[in-house]
Amino acid sequence: MLTNSQHIGHKVASCLIFLSFHFINLAAGSSGKISQSHDEMHGGDANQLDLQEIVFVIQSQSNSFHVRQAERRRTEILKQAKGLTEKAPVVLLLHSLSENEGDWSILPLLPHFAHSFGKNSSWFVFLEEETNVKMAAFVKVLAKFEKNKEWFLGKPLCDEESTIIHHYAFAENPSIFKYPDFAAAWALSVSLVVRLAKKVRDEPLKSDFTIDLKHEVALYIWDNGKGPHLTAVPELCTEPADSPHAQSCATTLSKELPLCGEPVNVEDIFVAVKTCGKFHSERVPVIKKTWEKDALFLEYYSDQADPAIPTINLGVPNTERGHCGKTFAILQRFLSNAVPNTKWLLIVDDDTLISLSRLQVLLSCYDPSEPVCLGERYGYGLSQGGYSYITGGGGMVFSREAVVQLINSGCKCYSNDAPDDMVLGMCLNALRLPVTHSPLFHQARPEDYARDLLAHQVPISFHKHWNIDPVAVFNKWLKDDLRAKASNELNKSAKTEL
């Protein structure tokens, strides 16, 4: 299965370098075209809009927990719609629209949307499973915009400095480019969808890597200045519903971690830290000062056995990149009698900062008897039949069942320095096991993400010590114990029900 992929490690680096220069050139050549103004809108009364003209697309996932969440959101949308009109809108679950797992990247589905709904619809609205919609207010918001024009609507985010997760796009002025916060919902007019669908059909999607979908969708729509910019809609919000600031909002969002039951017990998680000799004195002490104390079962895996830490040498030589051999040795060790039998395996780098207490709360939503592979999802070649993978720096979480299926499949590294996260993604794709995405895991540092995005998250991890004080970052962003809080919330909920 992996014989045709030996070039991936080099391709990752070369592709990122190419994209960096490509987007810098885009910024330099930008015309500075601004968003459509409110003068181009009709008044609400002049632009009547029926609910049946709206297609809602919930950006759902195939994991059982996320399917339940998406179905609840669909039920709530249809319930509200029924109170407003007899003719309900279309509500689609993204994960169920095709057999192609990579269609979570949305762009490949635009021809389907245009063909199936283009004639009878005016708007396509995309929202996450957690996005609350105030239907009456939402319809009034859309009715402000002339539906026959090309519109790209959302809550705008922007970069304060150029960042690797966006391939250093617009390096001279990163804040000039706006992209939508998916959690607030975002919308495309049907005329824009129809035109983009034709473009997708006529011109193959070129991006090898899907790293931050919301940014890449906005770039595709903007099309180097030939397409519309994102138009800011203040009623699309990420405030909690009970916030005084949410009175005029058409969408709201809870800022808490999902609460599905008692947090997973600390003895149910085995933590594997990948390190090497040259970082024993630099990175490992950071882990010991921050989150190591929250782990009951934790081992450091290195190319050198160091009893002072202690570290374990798995017999795999250290590599400058990739670390596939080491990761697969960890997977095999997890299933052996050498370590405690736990339900979950967490694999992190030695420069990963993570909140284990928050992870315990999040994992309460997932069934460890299922093959769960959880983390920050990236994609490679999704429009050409590629695969999704968990990016390793933010932390990779596997249920025991997922590890069993991976090892039993016979999937192996084609070299010790192959990119472990991408090889695992190829293996999962061959097994038809989905990668489950959580935006709470982060491959980069806090400053690499939009401030407004992090404002409504309870982050679980960040990655890299470059140009930061990692202990200070941990204390600011990740230091709390949500286990007790979650248990208290559950107790309050139980008393309320009684």
C-alpha positions in Angstrom: 0.0 0.0 0.0 2.8 2.4 0.8 5.2 1.6 -2.0 4.2 4.7 -4.1 4.5 7.1 -1.2 8.3 7.2 -0.6 8.5 10.7 -1.8 6.1 12.2 0.7 8.6 13.5 3.3 10.4 15.5 0.7 7.1 16.6 -0.9 5.8 18.0 2.3 8.8 20.4 2.7 8.9 21.4 -1.0 5.2 21.9 -1.2 5.1 24.2 1.9 8.0 26.2 0.5 6.3 26.6 -2.8 3.0 27.6 -1.2 4.7 30.1 1.0 6.2 32.0 -2.0 3.0 31.5 -3.9 0.8 33.2 -1.3 3.4 35.9 -0.7 3.2 36.8 -4.4 -0.6 36.8 -4.1 -0.3 39.4 -1.4 2.1 41.5 -3.3 -0.2 41.5 -6.4 -3.4 42.0 -4.6 -5.5 44.9 -5.8 -6.7 45.6 -2.3 -10.3 45.1 -3.5 -12.7 45.7 -0.5 -15.8 43.7 0.4 -19.2 44.6 -1.1 -20.7 47.5 0.7 -24.1 47.7 2.3 -25.1 50.0 -0.6 -25.2 46.8 -2.7 -27.9 45.3 -0.4 -31.6 45.5 -0.7 -33.6 46.4 2.4 -35.1 43.4 4.2 -38.7 44.1 3.0 -37.6 44.4 -0.6 -35.8 41.1 -0.7 -38.2 38.5 0.4 -36.7 35.2 1.4 -38.5 31.9 2.2 -36.9 29.3 4.4 -37.2 26.7 1.6 -34.7 28.7 -0.3 -32.0 28.0 2.2 -29.9 24.8 2.2 -28.2 24.2 5.6 -25.1 22.1 5.5 -23.9 20.8 8.9 -20.2 20.1 8.8 -20.7 16.7 10.4 -18.3 13.7 11.0 -18.9 10.0 10.8 -17.8 9.2 14.4 -20.9 8.1 16.4 -20.7 11.0 18.9 -20.5 13.6 16.1 -23.4 11.9 14.2 -25.6 12.3 17.2 -24.5 15.9 17.7 -25.3 16.7 14.0 -28.6 15.0 14.1 -29.6 17.0 17.2 -28.6 20.2 15.4 -30.7 19.2 12.3 -33.7 18.4 14.5 -33.4 21.7 16.2 -33.2 23.6 12.9 -36.2 21.8 11.5 -38.2 22.4 14.7 -37.6 26.1 14.6 -38.4 26.2 10.9 -41.7 24.4 11.5 -42.7 27.2 13.8 -42.1 29.7 11.1 -43.4 28.1 7.9 -45.0 24.9 6.6 -42.2 24.5 4.0 -39.0 23.4 5.7 -35.5 24.1 4.5 -33.1 21.4 3.3 -30.7 20.3 6.1 -27.8 18.1 5.0 -25.2 16.3 7.0 -21.9 16.7 5.3 -20.4 13.3 6.2 -23.4 11.5 4.6 -23.3 13.1 1.2 -20.7 10.9 -0.5 -18.5 7.9 0.0 -15.4 10.1 -0.4 -14.1 10.7 3.2 -12.2 13.7 2.0 -15.3 15.6 1.1 -15.1 17.3 4.5 -13.0 19.8 2.5 -16.3 21.0 0.9 -14.9 22.4 -2.4 -15.2 19.0 -4.2 -18.9 18.9 -3.2 -19.8 22.2 -4.9 -20.8 20.6 -8.2 -23.2 18.4 -6.3 -24.7 21.3 -4.4 -25.1 23.3 -7.6 -26.6 20.4 -9.6 -29.0 19.2 -6.8 -30.1 22.5 -5.3 -29.0 25.3 -7.6 -32.3 25.9 -9.3 -34.6 26.1 -6.3 -32.3 27.6 -3.7 -30.9 31.0 -3.0 -28.4 30.3 -0.1 -26.1 27.6 1.1 -25.4 28.0 4.8 -22.6 26.0 6.4 -22.4 25.5 10.2 -20.7 23.3 12.7 -22.4 20.8 15.0 -22.1 23.2 17.9 -23.5 26.3 16.2 -26.8 27.4 17.6 -29.1 29.1 15.0 -31.9 31.6 15.8 -33.9 30.8 12.7 -36.1 33.9 12.5 -33.1 36.3 13.0 -31.0 34.3 10.6 -33.6 34.6 7.8 -33.8 38.4 8.4 -30.0 38.6 8.1 -29.9 36.8 4.7 -32.8 38.8 3.5 -30.6 42.0 3.7 -28.5 40.7 0.8 -29.6 40.6 -2.8 -29.7 36.9 -3.4 -29.0 37.0 -7.1 -25.6 38.5 -6.6 -22.4 36.7 -5.5 -22.1 36.8 -1.7 -19.6 35.2 0.7 -20.9 36.0 4.2 -19.4 35.2 7.7 -17.7 36.4 10.8 -14.3 37.5 9.7 -11.0 36.2 11.2 -7.6 37.5 10.2 -3.9 36.8 11.0 -2.0 39.3 13.1 1.3 37.9 11.8 2.1 35.6 8.9 1.9 32.0 10.0 3.1 28.5 8.8 -0.4 27.1 9.1 -1.4 29.5 6.3 1.8 29.0 4.3 2.9 32.5 5.3 0.3 34.0 3.1 0.2 37.8 2.8 3.4 38.1 4.7 3.7 41.8 4.3 0.2 42.5 5.7 -1.4 39.4 7.1 -4.5 41.2 8.5 -5.6 42.3 5.0 -7.1 38.9 4.2 -10.3 37.8 6.0 -11.6 34.3 6.3 -14.7 32.9 8.1 -15.0 31.6 11.6 -16.8 28.3 10.8 -18.3 28.2 14.3 -20.4 31.3 13.6 -21.8 29.8 10.4 -21.0 31.1 6.9 -23.0 31.5 3.8 -22.7 31.5 0.0 -25.3 32.8 -2.4 -26.4 30.3 -5.0 -25.0 32.3 -7.9 -21.5 32.1 -6.3 -21.9 28.4 -5.7 -22.9 27.7 -9.3 -19.9 29.7 -10.6 -17.5 28.0 -8.2 -19.0 24.6 -9.1 -18.2 25.2 -12.8 -14.7 26.2 -11.8 -14.2 23.0 -9.8 -15.4 20.9 -12.7 -13.3 22.7 -15.3 -10.1 23.2 -13.3 -8.8 20.4 -11.0 -8.3 21.6 -7.4 -4.6 22.2 -7.1 -3.7 22.3 -3.4 -2.0 19.1 -2.2 -2.4 19.9 1.5 -5.5 20.9 3.4 -4.3 22.4 6.7 -6.8 25.1 7.7 -9.9 24.6 5.7 -11.6 28.0 6.5 -8.5 29.9 5.2 -8.2 27.7 2.1 -11.9 28.0 1.2 -11.6 31.8 1.5 -8.5 31.8 -0.7 -10.3 29.7 -3.4 -13.3 32.0 -3.4 -11.2 35.2 -3.5 -9.3 33.7 -6.5 -6.4 36.2 -6.4 -8.8 39.2 -6.4 -11.1 37.9 -9.1 -13.8 36.7 -6.7 -15.6 38.2 -3.8 -14.0 39.0 -0.4 -15.7 37.8 2.7 -18.4 40.2 3.8 -18.6 40.7 7.6 -22.0 40.0 9.1 -22.1 41.1 12.7 -25.2 39.0 13.5 -23.1 35.8 13.0 -21.6 35.4 16.4 -19.7 33.1 18.6 -21.0 34.5 21.9 -22.8 32.2 24.4 -26.6 32.4 24.0 -27.0 33.8 27.5 -24.5 36.6 26.9 -25.9 40.2 26.8 -23.9 40.7 23.7 -25.9 37.9 21.9 -29.2 39.7 21.9 -28.8 40.8 18.2 -27.0 37.6 17.2 -28.5 35.1 14.7 -26.0 32.4 15.7 -24.4 31.6 19.1 -21.9 29.2 20.5 -21.2 27.5 23.8 -17.7 28.1 25.0 -17.5 25.0 27.2 -16.1 21.6 26.3 -18.8 19.1 25.4 -20.1 17.4 28.6 -21.0 13.7 27.9 -20.5 12.1 31.3 -17.9 11.7 33.9 -14.4 12.6 32.6 -12.3 9.6 31.5 -10.3 8.2 34.4 -6.6 9.1 34.4 -5.7 5.4 34.6 -7.5 4.9 31.2 -5.0 7.0 29.3 -1.4 5.9 28.4 0.8 8.8 27.3 3.8 8.3 24.9 6.2 11.1 24.5 8.6 11.1 21.5 12.0 12.6 22.2 15.7 12.2 21.5 19.0 12.7 23.2 19.6 16.3 22.1 16.3 17.4 23.7 16.6 15.6 27.0 17.8 18.7 28.8 15.9 21.3 26.7 12.3 20.0 26.1 11.7 17.3 28.6 12.1 19.6 31.7 9.2 21.8 30.2 6.9 18.7 30.3 8.0 17.9 33.8 7.2 21.5 34.9 3.8 21.6 33.2 1.7 18.6 32.4 3.6 15.5 33.3 2.1 15.4 36.8 -1.4 14.9 35.4 -0.5 11.6 33.8 -0.6 8.4 35.7 1.0 6.3 32.9 3.6 8.1 30.8 6.8 7.0 29.1 9.4 8.9 27.2 10.8 7.2 24.1 14.2 8.2 22.9 17.3 7.0 20.9 19.2 7.1 24.3 18.2 5.4 27.5 18.5 8.0 30.2 17.6 6.8 33.7 17.4 10.3 35.1 14.2 11.1 33.1 13.7 8.1 32.5 13.7 7.4 28.8 13.2 4.1 26.9 15.2 3.2 23.8 12.9 1.3 21.4 15.8 0.2 19.2 14.8 2.7 16.5 17.5 5.2 15.5 16.7 8.8 15.8 15.8 10.6 12.6 15.8 14.4 11.9 12.2 14.2 10.6 9.3 11.8 10.2 9.8 9.5 13.2 7.6 6.8 11.6 9.6 3.9 12.9 9.4 5.2 16.5 5.7 5.8 16.3 4.9 2.3 15.0 7.1 0.9 17.7 5.1 2.8 20.3 1.8 1.4 18.8 3.2 -2.1 19.1 4.4 -1.5 22.7 1.0 -0.2 23.6 -0.5 -3.6 22.8 2.2 -5.5 24.6 2.4 -6.6 28.3 5.2 -4.1 28.8 2.7 -1.3 29.6 -0.6 -1.1 31.5 -3.7 -2.1 29.6 -5.5 1.2 29.0 -8.4 2.3 26.8 -6.7 5.3 25.2 -3.2 6.0 23.8 -2.0 9.6 23.5 1.2 10.2 21.4 2.8 13.6 21.6 6.1 15.3 20.6 8.5 16.5 23.3 7.5 20.1 22.4 3.7 19.5 22.7 1.9 21.4 25.4 -1.3 19.7 26.4 -4.0 19.8 29.1 -4.7 16.2 30.2 -7.6 17.2 32.4 -9.4 18.8 29.4 -8.6 15.7 27.3 -10.2 13.6 30.0 -13.4 15.6 29.7 -13.4 15.5 25.9 -12.8 11.7 25.7 -16.0 11.2 27.8 -17.8 11.8 24.5 -16.1 8.9 22.7 -16.6 5.2 22.8 -13.2 3.4 23.3 -14.7 0.2 21.9 -14.9 2.0 18.5 -11.8 2.6 16.4 -11.4 6.3 17.4 -8.5 8.4 15.9 -8.8 11.9 17.3 -6.8 15.1 16.9 -6.4 18.0 14.5 -7.2 16.8 11.0 -5.2 17.7 7.9 -5.6 16.4 4.4 -3.3 15.4 1.6 -4.6 15.3 -2.0 -8.2 15.2 -0.9 -9.6 16.2 -4.3 -7.6 13.5 -6.1 -8.6 10.5 -3.9 -6.0 11.3 -1.1 -6.5 10.9 2.6 -6.9 12.6 6.0 -4.5 12.4 8.8 -4.0 13.6 12.4 -1.2 16.1 12.5 1.2 14.8 15.1 2.4 17.9 16.9 -1.0 18.7 18.4 -1.3 15.2 19.8 -2.7 12.0 18.3 -5.3 10.1 20.4 -6.2 6.5 19.5 -8.6 4.1 21.2 -7.2 0.6 21.8 -9.5 -0.8 19.1 -8.0 1.6 16.6 -4.5 0.5 17.5 -5.5 -3.1 17.3 -6.9 -2.6 13.8 -3.8 -0.6 12.7 -1.3 -3.2 13.8 -3.3 -6.2 12.6 -3.6 -4.6 9.2 0.1 -5.1 8.6 0.6 -1.5 7.7 4.2 -0.4 8.1 6.6 2.5 7.6 8.4 2.5 4.3 11.3 4.1 6.2 12.1 5.1 9.8 12.1 8.8 8.8 8.8 8.7 6.9 6.2 11.2 8.2 4.5 9.2 10.9 1.2 11.1 10.9 0.8 10.9 7.1 1.7 7.2 7.0 -0.9 6.6 9.7 -3.4 8.5 7.6 -2.7 6.3 4.6 -3.2 3.2 6.8 -6.5 4.5 8.2 -7.7 5.4 4.7 -7.0 1.9 3.5 -8.8 0.5 6.5 -11.7 2.9 5.9 -11.3 4.2 9.5 -12.2 7.9 9.8 -10.0 10.6 11.3 -12.1 12.5 13.8 -11.3 16.2 13.9 -11.2 18.4 17.0 -10.3 22.1 16.5 -9.1 22.1 20.2 -5.8 20.4 19.2 -3.3 22.8 17.7 -0.3 22.0 15.6 1.2 25.4 16.1 1.6 28.1 18.8 -1.2 30.3 20.1 0.1 33.3 18.2 -0.3 31.3 14.9 -4.1 31.4 15.3 -6.6 34.3 15.0 -7.3 35.8 18.4 -11.0 35.8 17.9 -10.9 32.0 17.1 -9.1 31.2 20.4 -11.5 33.5 22.3 -14.3 30.9 22.0 -12.2 27.8 22.4 -11.1 25.7 25.4 -7.9 24.6 23.8 -6.4 21.1 24.6 -3.0 21.5 23.0 -0.4 23.7 21.3 2.9 22.8 19.7 6.4 24.2 19.3 8.7 26.1 21.7 9.9 28.4 19.0 10.2 32.1 20.0 8.0 31.6 23.1 8.3 30.8 26.8 6.6 27.4 26.8 5.9 27.3 30.5 4.3 30.7 30.3 2.2 29.6 27.3 1.0 26.5 29.2 0.1 28.5 32.3 -1.9 31.1 30.3 -3.7 28.7 27.9 -3.8 25.2 29.4 -3.4 25.3 33.1 -6.6 24.3 34.9 -8.3 21.1 36.1 -11.6 20.7 34.3 -12.2 17.2 35.8 -13.7 18.6 39.0 -15.7 21.3 37.2 -17.1 18.7 34.8 -18.2 16.4 37.7 -19.8 19.3 39.5 -21.7 20.3 36.3 -22.9 16.7 35.9 -24.1 16.6 39.6 -26.0 19.9 39.1 -27.6 18.5 35.9 -28.6 15.3 37.7 -30.2 17.3 40.6 -32.1 19.4 38.1 -33.5 16.4 36.4 -34.6 14.9 39.8 
